Amino acid sequence: EMRIAAVVCFIYALAFTTHADVYFKEQFLDGDGWKSRWVESKHKSDYGQWKLTSGKFYGDVELDKGLQTSQDARFYALSSRFDSFSNEGKPLVIQFTVKHEQKIDCGGGYVKIFPADLDQTDIHGESQYYIMFGPDICGYSTKKKVHVIFNYKGKNHLIKKDIKCKDDELTHLYTLILRPDQTYEVKIDNEKVESGSLEEDWDFLPPKKIKDPEAKKPEDWDDRAKIDNPEETKPEDWDKPENIPDSDAKKPDDWDEDMDGEWEPAMIPNPEYKGEWKPKQIDNPNYKGTWIHPEIDNPEYTLDDSIYKFDNVGVLGLDLWQVKTGTIFDNFLITDDVEEAEKFGTETWGATKGPEKKMKDQQEEEERKKREEGEKSKKDDDNEEDEEDEDEDEPEEEEHTEEPPEEEEEGEDDTLPKDEL
């Protein structure tokens, strides 16, 4: 009986075990082989060129090789095709790594997911896509955000939340999870940074409720919380001028009324001036609170439980602009399994992030030492030049002094270095 129960449990577990589909994976592990899988757009003749490299610092020279932008102030348009699929009824996970080792000041680090019928040789900035996801920086200290844009019924919709991206020079892992229950999650370095529902965080659909166009605030509705105290009256002696003539002022002896006009003393602030009188405020006995406009169901709203769904996913593209070049893209993954994506991120970015930072820190330390040595060398050179200048001046000083050389040699002239005495 126990063996039968175990078999039943095993079959039951299999029934709820889903197979992970990996639609696209690219790690650039076969050298120039990537050139057969990626297509450059010919829409413009001056798109920036890509090169395969692990960069100036890395965790593993082979595993960290990726596609790097290589020319400043260029548009880039490159894409790779895979077997088309629909994400209906299952999660869609898009993941990749980005390294802005050039300390980017303005440029994109995002990917676009296109329909399978896209002409890869004609990708450009206006090409319609399904999803745009990833970091974008314009102004090193100002605009630093993660784009999450979905195309819905032919129109691109931006997320209404502000998601900050990483802006350092290290490699970072970006993950977008889109679920069939119309929820989403954005992760950076395998940690959730934002989540929510598609309907609430985008403007795909009209609002469910609208203000009742027939409703109006009653004319007798009093929404003043405080009113002037009607019992208070302004004191009779309140009104005083703000400025008065200076009583100490005297007409100058040389004042000529024919030439200078009638003399008037200067005005000074009136110490008795009390300002504008206002009665004290009291609670309004007729206060009814803030009037809230009644809402009704929006007749233009229709529930759509398929906003998340894209029927013909087939191309991943890097369609972006960069001012300062040097960004490296790597470890692309498109799958329907959240755990598979997290595992892949851990095995790739997770395995090399530590060694990469260590190498970068070592390089910075070496650069710091070189700078210090250079500054010290420059300082020594400056000191030598000063000593040479003093040597050149020394004979003239001896010619003009009446002191014997013997006294100078005893060190009475402290302006000369000891090795020159």
Phi, psi and omega in degrees: 000321179295322181292321178296317180297321180294318179297318179299316179298321181295315179297320179297319179294320179297324182297332182255011176263121181260144178277132180280124175262124174255111184276329183207133176214131180216120179238357177058048184264001184243038176063231183282006179301335181299333184295337178277345183256343183244142184241130177273137178289146176249012182301322174237157183269350186240034174297148178293151181268150179255152172222151180269121182199157173264359174088191183283333178216150187196168176269325177214123188299331180268310183296331183268009176290134179210181179276127183242135172293140190232359181227131182291152174052056180225154165275148178233139180211102184220145182210161178224138184259152176215170180301129184291154181204167172244141179265019181300128175076008180211163180293156172234121182241126178241126187215145177193168177247150179226136174230114176266073185287351180271006186056066190301138177251334176200115179166161182268152175226029187254169175241160174236139177253122187250160170295156184292339182275011179293138172276105185297332182282356183234023177295137175206180187300335181263000179298131183287132180236169175274309187223140170236125186215134174138178186284149176217132182232131172216105189094107192301329183250005184246276186275107179223099187222162173257119177283136167224098184239130178243143174267125180229117181053044174085001181237137178278132181240125179272145175297144183273351178268155179257112181250118181281140177259172176281141182233017177272191186260007182268167178283137178227149184258124180246131183226130173243128178243124179241122187250153181291349174274014177068030173247165181218166176210137175245128179238143172237126182057043177063020176236135182293129177245341177199153177197170179158202181249148181297320184292325183277326188262001173227167179254045180299317187246156172297159179297148180294324182241147173226162177292137181295113182295342180275340185276138177223149179294128178304144182297330182269011180285119181257110182251024176270115180290325180235148175224164175294142177290112183292345183278346184270141175231155181288130177301145184297327183267017186288314188288112176230146179294148181290325179231148180227157177296143179287112183292340180271353182287142180232145179292131179300147182298329183266018180289125179247108184296329178295322182270318188262352182085181181291131181283137175227138180293153177295151179269142178231158178301138180276116180296343181265359180291131185249359180082189181286132180278133176226135178290156177293152179269143176230163176299136180281115181293341181260010184295128182250003182090177179286130179284126180257124181293122179298146179249155176229165175298135180283117181295342180271354181276132174226127180299135176229109182267017180236024179300324185291342195272132174234123193275340191219053181290130183204354183218137171249129183232151172248093184240097190206174179237140175221135175277305180254117190276163176135003180287137179246125177255138183201172172055050178287140177209131170233122185211175176250012186237116182296318181293322178298319180293318180295319178296315180297319178297321180292321182287335182258277180303317183298327183280333187250352184297320181295305178301325179298312180296322179298316180295318179296317179299319179296318179297318180294324178293318178297319178296321179297317179296320178297319178297316180296318179295320178296318178295320179294318180297318179296319179296319179296319178298319179297319180296319179296321178296320178298318181295320179296321178297320181292324178296321180292328181280339189301314181301321179297322181293323180291326180292331184263356180259148179261359181284142179292150179304330183300319182293324178297319181294338179280359172096017180290334176270099184278001181280346182262144175299151184297328182285354177257353182283000000 
